[in-house]
Amino acid sequence: MHITEPTQLFKSLSDQTRLRCLSLLVQQGELCVCELTYALDLPQPKISHHLGNLRKAGLVSDRKMGLWIYYQIHPELAQWVVDMLSISIQGIQTHEPFASDTKQLMNMPNRPENLYSA
């Protein structure tokens, strides 16, 4: 299922943790759960819970590679959803906590190899 209902999109964006995850995924292309956990400085179960909600809503897709599960913005989203995400993330990326999340991710030691290229 891919989001086409505006209410579902905005409901998904209404939670700060989900929005923080989406912000990093839009900027980075694909991230594993451990990268999101490090960047947001939140427990892995909380990150996984929110990623599961985003996956159920059709906003993200995932793939398993070895021990890691990688998430990306779903490649088959309707164009209006892609546009809405892009505009929203552009508008918030310099605000806190979103700017700090990006800096924290860039400083993560021993980041796993990301073999996906957006």
N, C-alpha and C positions, 0 to 999 in steps of 0.2 A: 504494500500500500504506500502510495506517495501522496504527500499533502497537496490537496487542491482546495481545501476548505480554509478560508481566511481565519476563522475562529480557532481552528486547531493550530495553525501556525503561531498566532499571537499567544495562545495558551502555552505553547512550548517555549516561547521567548520570555514569558512572564517570570520565570524562575531564574535568579541570578546565577546559580551554578550551571544550569543548562546554557544560559547565554554566554557565560565565560568559556565553556567547552566549545560552543559553536564559534565563538570569536577566534579561538586558537585554531580550530579546524579550517575555518575560512582562510586564515592567514597562512597556515602551514601546509595545507593540503591533506596530510594524513599524519596521525599521531597514535601512539600506543597508550593504553590506559596508564602505564607507569609515568609517561611524560606528562599527561594531564594531571595525575596525582601530584607530581612534583611541582608543576607550574602553579597549580591552584592551592597547594599546601593543604589538601583535604584528604581524609581517609579514602583508601581504595574502594571500599564498599559504597560510599556515598557517590563517588564518581561513576562507578559501574551502574548504580541504580539510575542515575540521571541519563547516562548514555543509553541504557536500556529503554528509558522513556522516549528519548529522541529517535531510537531505532524503531520502536513501535509506531511512532508518529510518522515515520517515513523520511525523516530529515537526514539521518545518517545511515551509512551501511558499514559493515565490519567484515574483517577477514582475520583468520588465525594464521600466524606464521611462527612455528615453533611454540615457545612458551608465551608469546605475545599476541594480544588481540589489538589490531589496528582499526581505527575509525577514520572515516572521511565523510564529507558532505555527500549525500546520495547523488550519484551521477545522473539519475533520471528524474530529478526534480523538475517541475514545471518552471518555465522561464520566469514567471512573475515571482515565484518563491526564491529563485536564485538572485533575482534583482533585489528583492526585499532584504534578503540576508546580506548581500554585498553593501547596500546602502546603509543598513543598520550597523554593520560592523565598522564601516568607514567612520560613521558618526561617533562610535563609542571607543574606538581603539586608543585614543589619547586620554581617556578618562580612567579613573581608578574604579575597580581593581584591574581593569582590562590591560592597561599599560604595564602594570607591575607583573601580571601573568606572563606577558610576552617576554619581558626582561628575565624573569625567573626561568622560563623555559630555555632561553638562550644561554643561561649560565649553568644548565644541568650538566653535571659531569657524567661521563660514560653513557651518553644517550644511545639507545639501541639503533642499529642500522635500519634506516627507513628505505626500503627498496622500491617503494611506490613513488612515482613521480606524477604530480597533478598536471 
